[in-house]
Amino acid sequence: MHIISRKAVADFWEKHPDSKEALIRWHRIVERSTFAGFAELRQTFPSADIVGRYTVCNTGGNQYRLITSIHYDRGKVYVRDVLTHQEYDQEKWKK
C-alpha cells in the first residue's frame, strides 16, 4: 500500500524518539502489504479499530495511536495524525 505521508510519522518520532522503532515497523508492514479491507488489516494489526471514518492503529506497546484514512480500493493509506495515548484520549483530533 502507498502511505501518504511518511513525513508525518517521521516528524512524530523526532519529538518522541522511543516511538521510532514501532513506527518504522508499522510503516514497513503496511508498505509491503495489500489489504482488501478492514478484516484483512485486522489480521495483521489485531488492535486496529474503526473510529468514525478513520482507522486507528495502536503502536509502541499501546503508547501511540496512528490515525489513518485507508482507501483499500486504491491501495492508499493517508496518515491523519500520530498521537501519544494521552493526546488521543483528549479527543481533540476528532474536531
Backbone as numpy.savetxt, mean C-alpha at the origin, in Angstrom:
# Nx Ny Nz CAx CAy CAz Cx Cy Cz
2.32 -5.48 -11.82 1.48 -4.31 -11.82 2.37 -3.07 -11.82
1.86 -2.03 -12.40 2.60 -0.77 -12.48 2.21 0.10 -11.28
3.20 0.49 -10.47 2.94 1.27 -9.26 3.23 2.74 -9.52
2.26 3.56 -9.20 2.40 5.00 -9.34 2.15 5.59 -7.96
3.01 6.07 -7.25 4.37 6.38 -7.59 5.29 5.83 -6.50
6.44 5.41 -6.91 7.44 4.93 -5.95 7.94 6.09 -5.09
7.90 7.30 -5.64 8.38 8.47 -4.93 7.63 8.67 -3.61
6.33 8.48 -3.61 5.55 8.63 -2.38 6.02 7.65 -1.32
6.33 6.44 -1.74 6.80 5.42 -0.82 8.20 5.77 -0.31
9.07 6.18 -1.23 10.45 6.55 -0.86 10.46 7.77 0.06
9.60 8.74 -0.21 9.53 9.92 0.66 9.16 9.52 2.09
8.25 8.55 2.21 7.84 8.10 3.54 9.00 7.43 4.27
9.73 6.56 3.58 10.81 5.87 4.30 11.97 6.81 4.62
12.07 7.93 3.92 13.08 8.93 4.31 12.74 9.51 5.68
11.45 9.71 5.96 11.01 10.23 7.26 10.97 9.14 8.32
10.75 7.90 7.89 10.62 6.75 8.80 11.53 5.63 8.29
12.85 5.75 8.53 13.81 4.79 7.99 13.53 3.32 8.33
12.90 3.07 9.46 12.63 1.68 9.83 11.54 1.05 8.96
10.86 1.85 8.14 9.83 1.32 7.24 10.39 0.88 5.89
11.62 1.25 5.60 12.19 1.05 4.26 12.15 -0.40 3.80
12.63 -1.30 4.60 12.70 -2.71 4.20 11.31 -3.26 3.87
10.33 -2.99 4.72 8.97 -3.49 4.50 8.35 -2.87 3.25
8.58 -1.58 3.03 8.00 -0.91 1.86 8.65 -1.39 0.56
9.94 -1.62 0.59 10.62 -2.15 -0.59 10.10 -3.56 -0.89
9.90 -4.36 0.14 9.37 -5.71 -0.05 7.98 -5.65 -0.67
7.09 -4.79 -0.14 5.74 -4.63 -0.70 5.82 -4.21 -2.16
6.67 -3.23 -2.44 6.81 -2.71 -3.80 7.25 -3.80 -4.76
8.26 -4.57 -4.37 8.77 -5.65 -5.22 7.70 -6.71 -5.51
6.98 -7.10 -4.49 5.95 -8.12 -4.66 4.86 -7.63 -5.60
4.37 -6.42 -5.37 3.29 -5.89 -6.21 3.76 -5.68 -7.64
4.95 -5.14 -7.80 5.50 -4.86 -9.12 5.66 -6.13 -9.96
5.95 -7.23 -9.31 6.18 -8.50 -10.02 4.92 -9.36 -10.13
3.79 -8.83 -9.66 2.55 -9.61 -9.63 1.51 -9.05 -10.60
0.56 -9.89 -10.91 -0.62 -9.48 -11.65 -1.81 -10.02 -10.88
-2.58 -9.13 -10.30 -3.74 -9.52 -9.51 -4.99 -9.30 -10.36
-5.82 -10.32 -10.47 -7.06 -10.20 -11.24 -8.13 -9.44 -10.46
-8.00 -9.45 -9.14 -8.98 -8.78 -8.30 -8.53 -8.80 -6.85
-9.39 -8.26 -5.99 -9.05 -8.16 -4.57 -8.81 -9.52 -3.93
-9.58 -10.52 -4.33 -9.41 -11.86 -3.74 -8.00 -12.39 -3.98
-7.47 -12.16 -5.17 -6.10 -12.59 -5.47 -5.09 -11.78 -4.67
-5.32 -10.50 -4.54 -4.44 -9.65 -3.75 -4.40 -10.15 -2.30
-5.55 -10.52 -1.77 -5.65 -11.01 -0.39 -4.87 -12.30 -0.17
-4.71 -13.09 -1.23 -3.91 -14.31 -1.10 -2.45 -13.97 -0.81
-1.99 -12.85 -1.35 -0.62 -12.42 -1.14 -0.49 -11.55 0.10
-1.49 -10.68 0.32 -1.51 -9.77 1.47 -2.78 -10.01 2.27
-2.77 -11.01 3.16 -3.99 -11.38 3.90 -4.59 -10.27 4.76
-3.78 -9.31 5.16 -4.30 -8.24 6.02 -4.85 -7.05 5.22
-4.81 -7.13 3.90 -5.34 -6.03 3.07 -6.85 -5.91 3.27
-7.32 -4.67 3.26 -8.75 -4.40 3.42 -9.20 -3.36 2.41
-10.46 -3.42 2.07 -11.06 -2.37 1.26 -11.72 -1.39 2.22
-11.32 -0.13 2.11 -11.88 0.93 2.93 -12.40 2.00 1.98
-13.71 2.03 1.81 -14.28 2.94 0.82 -13.82 2.54 -0.56
-13.24 3.45 -1.28 -12.76 3.14 -2.64 -11.27 2.79 -2.67
-10.67 2.66 -1.50 -9.24 2.38 -1.41 -8.96 0.98 -0.89
-7.77 0.48 -1.23 -7.26 -0.76 -0.67 -6.15 -0.38 0.29
-6.24 -0.84 1.52 -5.27 -0.51 2.55 -4.48 -1.77 2.90
-3.16 -1.65 2.79 -2.27 -2.77 3.13 -1.47 -2.40 4.37
-1.38 -3.33 5.29 -0.54 -3.16 6.48 0.86 -3.61 6.12
1.85 -2.85 6.55 3.24 -3.25 6.32 4.04 -3.01 7.59
5.22 -3.53 7.60 6.12 -3.30 8.73 5.59 -3.82 10.05
5.02 -5.02 10.02 4.51 -5.61 11.25 3.34 -4.82 11.82
2.49 -4.32 10.93 1.27 -3.59 11.31 1.58 -2.18 11.82
2.77 -1.66 11.54 3.14 -0.31 11.98 2.73 0.75 10.96
2.62 0.37 9.69 2.39 1.34 8.61 1.22 0.91 7.75
0.58 1.90 7.13 -0.55 1.66 6.24 -0.25 2.26 4.88
-0.38 1.43 3.86 -0.27 1.88 2.48 -1.68 2.01 1.95
-2.06 3.20 1.58 -3.40 3.44 1.07 -3.28 3.57 -0.44
-3.95 2.66 -1.14 -3.80 2.60 -2.59 -5.16 2.57 -3.29
-5.12 2.94 -4.54 -6.26 2.76 -5.43 -5.78 1.80 -6.50
-6.41 0.65 -6.60 -5.93 -0.39 -7.52 -6.93 -0.56 -8.66
-6.40 -0.48 -9.86 -7.20 -0.69 -11.08 -6.72 -2.02 -11.68
-7.37 -3.08 -11.25 -6.94 -4.43 -11.66 -7.00 -4.61 -13.16
-8.04 -4.06 -13.80 -8.21 -4.23 -15.24 -7.11 -3.56 -16.05
-6.49 -2.52 -15.50 -5.41 -1.81 -16.19 -4.03 -2.16 -15.64
-4.00 -2.94 -14.55 -2.72 -3.33 -13.96 -1.99 -2.18 -13.31
-2.74 -1.25 -12.69 -2.12 -0.07 -12.09 -2.48 0.04 -10.61
-1.48 0.43 -9.82 -1.65 0.67 -8.39 -1.21 2.11 -8.13
-2.15 2.92 -7.67 -1.85 4.31 -7.33 -1.69 4.41 -5.82
-0.52 4.87 -5.39 -0.27 5.05 -3.96 -0.85 6.41 -3.58
-1.90 6.38 -2.77 -2.53 7.62 -2.31 -1.79 8.19 -1.11
-1.39 7.30 -0.21 -0.73 7.75 1.01 -0.01 6.60 1.68
1.01 6.91 2.44 1.67 5.96 3.34 1.66 6.64 4.70
1.12 5.95 5.68 0.94 6.55 7.00 1.41 5.61 8.10
1.75 6.20 9.23 1.98 5.37 10.41 0.61 4.89 10.88
0.61 3.87 11.71 -0.65 3.37 12.25 -1.41 4.49 12.98
-0.69 5.28 13.73 -1.31 6.38 14.49 -1.92 7.42 13.55
-1.22 7.80 12.48 -1.76 8.76 11.51 -3.01 8.19 10.84
-2.96 6.93 10.50 -4.10 6.27 9.86 -5.32 6.30 10.77
-5.13 6.01 12.03 -6.24 5.97 12.98 -6.91 7.33 13.18
-6.21 8.41 12.88 -6.81 9.74 12.99 -7.83 10.00 11.87
-7.78 9.19 10.82 -8.72 9.22 9.70 -8.74 10.52 8.90
-7.72 11.34 9.01 -7.65 12.58 8.22 -7.51 12.26 6.74
-6.95 11.12 6.42 -6.73 10.74 5.02 -8.05 10.50 4.28
-9.13 10.29 5.00 -10.43 10.03 4.37 -11.08 11.30 3.82
-10.57 12.45 4.24 -11.20 13.71 3.82 -10.65 14.24 2.53
